[in-house]
Structures are given as structure tokens and as C-alpha cells.
Amino acid sequence: MLNHDGLYSLAEVDAQLRQGQLDISHASPVWKSEILGFVEKQWGGSFRRFSRVVIVGGGAKILREELLLRFKERAFIPDDPVIATARGLYKYALLKEKRGQNRD
């Protein structure tokens, strides 16, 4: 659907997407519907038991408005949702390392 009749490799299409050079207007509504359907299937209303839902990843940028509407005041989208998971894992690794060093 997005590879322009096989003219580009997946890596080239990915690079175009990341550079904002890929027209996704025809695929976006279908993709949004699939993702929001998945969110509904996985979470339903059970997210209400949490005071915050941290929304990360590339989809958070594309589906920002829809996700904010879905999760309302519980939604938190970091400034850079694409790198947020890696940043969190890095901080967690530093914390684990620090705790390990304190035991010695």
C-alpha cells in the first residue's frame, strides 16, 4: 500500500516516513482504525483504574488527538513519545546499576 508498487524497499519507505516525505493520507484512516480497535480490545474501560496512562511510540504522534480523546485527563504523552521508551529503559538501567553498587 505504501511501497509505491514495489519501487522502494521497506527501509527506504521507512526513511521516507521518518523524514516526512511519504504520503500516508490514503493509509492513515485504515491504520488509525486498526490501532484504535486494538486499544479498545486490549483496554476496554479497564484503563480507568489508573490515574495516568503514558502513551509512547510513533503512534502517539500520529494518533495524538484520538488517544487524548479516548483516555481524557488520564492521558500523558511525553514531549518526544518516540524516544520515551528508550529513555525510560535507560533511566531504569541506571537505577538498577546504582542499587547494585550500593549493596557492595
C-alpha positions, 0 to 999 in steps of 0.5 A: 500500500505504501511501497509505491508498487514495489519501487522502494524497499521497506527501509527506504519507505521507512526513511521516507516516513521518518523524514516526512516525505511519504504520503500516508493520507490514503493509509492513515484512516485504515491504520488509525482504525486498526490501532484504535480497535486494538486499544479498545480490545486490549483496554476496554474501560479497564484503563480507568483504574489508573490515574495516568496512562503514558502513551509512547511510540510513533503512534502517539504522534500520529494518533495524538488527538484520538488517544487524548480523546479516548483516555481524557485527563488520564492521558500523558504523552511525553514531549518526544513519545518516540524516544520515551521508551528508550529513555525510560529503559535507560533511566531504569538501567541506571537505577538498577546499576546504582542499587547494585553498587550500593549493596557492595 
